[in-house]
Every structure is written in C-alpha cells, then in structure tokens.
Amino acid sequence: MPKADKLDITPSWQGLLPYFFLVLEQGDAEGRKIAREELARMAKAADLYNELNEK
C-alpha cells in the first residue's frame, strides 16, 4: 500500500484574526476570555520570534 501524503490544515494567525475580533465584539464571556488568552499567546510568540531574530 503506498504511503499517503500528509495534508497540513493548520490555520494561520492572519486567517484566524477576524474571528478573534468577532468573538471579542459579539461573543459571550467565555468566548471573549478564550480570544484574549489566544491573542496574548500569539503576542508572546511574536515577541519571542523577534527576540530570537534580533541582529
């Protein structure tokens, strides 16, 4: 049996950002909490990336 190729369907942050904004504006308390946590996690990752790539 041939080996199946792997399909990566991981969403990008840029693609998810409009949904986070929507949840922050119109979501319930739990949804807003999750959106804030995910945005904070993304910001931390971006800061780490910048720190590791400083000249």
PyMOL commands that place a pseudoatom at each C-alpha (Angstrom):
pseudoatom trace, name=CA, resn=MET, resi=1, chain=A, elem=C, hetatm=0, pos=[0.000, 0.000, 0.000]
pseudoatom trace, name=CA, resn=PRO, resi=2, chain=A, elem=C, hetatm=0, pos=[1.501, 3.392, -0.978]
pseudoatom trace, name=CA, resn=LYS, resi=3, chain=A, elem=C, hetatm=0, pos=[2.265, 5.869, 1.775]
pseudoatom trace, name=CA, resn=ALA, resi=4, chain=A, elem=C, hetatm=0, pos=[-0.304, 8.671, 1.941]
pseudoatom trace, name=CA, resn=ASP, resi=5, chain=A, elem=C, hetatm=0, pos=[0.922, 12.239, 1.857]
pseudoatom trace, name=CA, resn=LYS, resi=6, chain=A, elem=C, hetatm=0, pos=[0.158, 14.379, 4.854]
pseudoatom trace, name=CA, resn=LEU, resi=7, chain=A, elem=C, hetatm=0, pos=[-2.137, 17.370, 4.432]
pseudoatom trace, name=CA, resn=ASP, resi=8, chain=A, elem=C, hetatm=0, pos=[-1.464, 20.270, 6.797]
pseudoatom trace, name=CA, resn=ILE, resi=9, chain=A, elem=C, hetatm=0, pos=[-4.666, 22.190, 7.534]
pseudoatom trace, name=CA, resn=THR, resi=10, chain=A, elem=C, hetatm=0, pos=[-3.264, 24.301, 10.356]
pseudoatom trace, name=CA, resn=PRO, resi=11, chain=A, elem=C, hetatm=0, pos=[-4.906, 27.746, 10.184]
pseudoatom trace, name=CA, resn=SER, resi=12, chain=A, elem=C, hetatm=0, pos=[-2.730, 30.841, 10.097]
pseudoatom trace, name=CA, resn=TRP, resi=13, chain=A, elem=C, hetatm=0, pos=[-2.922, 33.562, 12.724]
pseudoatom trace, name=CA, resn=GLN, resi=14, chain=A, elem=C, hetatm=0, pos=[-3.704, 36.047, 9.992]
pseudoatom trace, name=CA, resn=GLY, resi=15, chain=A, elem=C, hetatm=0, pos=[-6.613, 33.882, 8.895]
pseudoatom trace, name=CA, resn=LEU, resi=16, chain=A, elem=C, hetatm=0, pos=[-7.952, 33.471, 12.436]
pseudoatom trace, name=CA, resn=LEU, resi=17, chain=A, elem=C, hetatm=0, pos=[-7.627, 37.108, 13.487]
pseudoatom trace, name=CA, resn=PRO, resi=18, chain=A, elem=C, hetatm=0, pos=[-11.013, 38.261, 12.076]
pseudoatom trace, name=CA, resn=TYR, resi=19, chain=A, elem=C, hetatm=0, pos=[-12.734, 35.508, 14.074]
pseudoatom trace, name=CA, resn=PHE, resi=20, chain=A, elem=C, hetatm=0, pos=[-10.972, 36.555, 17.272]
pseudoatom trace, name=CA, resn=PHE, resi=21, chain=A, elem=C, hetatm=0, pos=[-12.166, 40.126, 16.673]
pseudoatom trace, name=CA, resn=LEU, resi=22, chain=A, elem=C, hetatm=0, pos=[-15.697, 38.891, 16.061]
pseudoatom trace, name=CA, resn=VAL, resi=23, chain=A, elem=C, hetatm=0, pos=[-15.686, 36.881, 19.295]
pseudoatom trace, name=CA, resn=LEU, resi=24, chain=A, elem=C, hetatm=0, pos=[-14.292, 39.856, 21.233]
pseudoatom trace, name=CA, resn=GLU, resi=25, chain=A, elem=C, hetatm=0, pos=[-17.070, 42.069, 19.884]
pseudoatom trace, name=CA, resn=GLN, resi=26, chain=A, elem=C, hetatm=0, pos=[-20.036, 39.680, 19.894]
pseudoatom trace, name=CA, resn=GLY, resi=27, chain=A, elem=C, hetatm=0, pos=[-19.091, 36.588, 21.873]
pseudoatom trace, name=CA, resn=ASP, resi=28, chain=A, elem=C, hetatm=0, pos=[-20.123, 35.528, 25.321]
pseudoatom trace, name=CA, resn=ALA, resi=29, chain=A, elem=C, hetatm=0, pos=[-17.881, 35.951, 28.369]
pseudoatom trace, name=CA, resn=GLU, resi=30, chain=A, elem=C, hetatm=0, pos=[-16.177, 32.568, 27.940]
pseudoatom trace, name=CA, resn=GLY, resi=31, chain=A, elem=C, hetatm=0, pos=[-15.515, 33.196, 24.234]
pseudoatom trace, name=CA, resn=ARG, resi=32, chain=A, elem=C, hetatm=0, pos=[-14.041, 36.630, 24.953]
pseudoatom trace, name=CA, resn=LYS, resi=33, chain=A, elem=C, hetatm=0, pos=[-11.824, 35.113, 27.643]
pseudoatom trace, name=CA, resn=ILE, resi=34, chain=A, elem=C, hetatm=0, pos=[-10.511, 32.454, 25.254]
pseudoatom trace, name=CA, resn=ALA, resi=35, chain=A, elem=C, hetatm=0, pos=[-9.937, 35.022, 22.492]
pseudoatom trace, name=CA, resn=ARG, resi=36, chain=A, elem=C, hetatm=0, pos=[-7.968, 37.283, 24.852]
pseudoatom trace, name=CA, resn=GLU, resi=37, chain=A, elem=C, hetatm=0, pos=[-5.850, 34.335, 26.028]
pseudoatom trace, name=CA, resn=GLU, resi=38, chain=A, elem=C, hetatm=0, pos=[-5.082, 33.257, 22.471]
pseudoatom trace, name=CA, resn=LEU, resi=39, chain=A, elem=C, hetatm=0, pos=[-4.181, 36.783, 21.387]
pseudoatom trace, name=CA, resn=ALA, resi=40, chain=A, elem=C, hetatm=0, pos=[-1.872, 37.099, 24.409]
pseudoatom trace, name=CA, resn=ARG, resi=41, chain=A, elem=C, hetatm=0, pos=[-0.256, 33.765, 23.483]
pseudoatom trace, name=CA, resn=MET, resi=42, chain=A, elem=C, hetatm=0, pos=[0.239, 34.969, 19.918]
pseudoatom trace, name=CA, resn=ALA, resi=43, chain=A, elem=C, hetatm=0, pos=[1.804, 38.215, 21.143]
pseudoatom trace, name=CA, resn=LYS, resi=44, chain=A, elem=C, hetatm=0, pos=[4.186, 36.271, 23.377]
pseudoatom trace, name=CA, resn=ALA, resi=45, chain=A, elem=C, hetatm=0, pos=[5.186, 34.052, 20.448]
pseudoatom trace, name=CA, resn=ALA, resi=46, chain=A, elem=C, hetatm=0, pos=[5.755, 37.111, 18.235]
pseudoatom trace, name=CA, resn=ASP, resi=47, chain=A, elem=C, hetatm=0, pos=[7.939, 38.716, 20.906]
pseudoatom trace, name=CA, resn=LEU, resi=48, chain=A, elem=C, hetatm=0, pos=[9.967, 35.523, 21.259]
pseudoatom trace, name=CA, resn=TYR, resi=49, chain=A, elem=C, hetatm=0, pos=[10.388, 35.299, 17.486]
pseudoatom trace, name=CA, resn=ASN, resi=50, chain=A, elem=C, hetatm=0, pos=[11.607, 38.911, 17.369]
pseudoatom trace, name=CA, resn=GLU, resi=51, chain=A, elem=C, hetatm=0, pos=[13.970, 38.331, 20.282]
pseudoatom trace, name=CA, resn=LEU, resi=52, chain=A, elem=C, hetatm=0, pos=[15.498, 35.274, 18.621]
pseudoatom trace, name=CA, resn=ASN, resi=53, chain=A, elem=C, hetatm=0, pos=[15.901, 37.102, 15.321]
pseudoatom trace, name=CA, resn=GLU, resi=54, chain=A, elem=C, hetatm=0, pos=[17.486, 40.315, 16.581]
pseudoatom trace, name=CA, resn=LYS, resi=55, chain=A, elem=C, hetatm=0, pos=[20.635, 41.347, 14.791]
for i in range(1, 55): cmd.bond("trace and resi %d" % i, "trace and resi %d" % (i + 1))
show_as sticks, trace
zoom trace
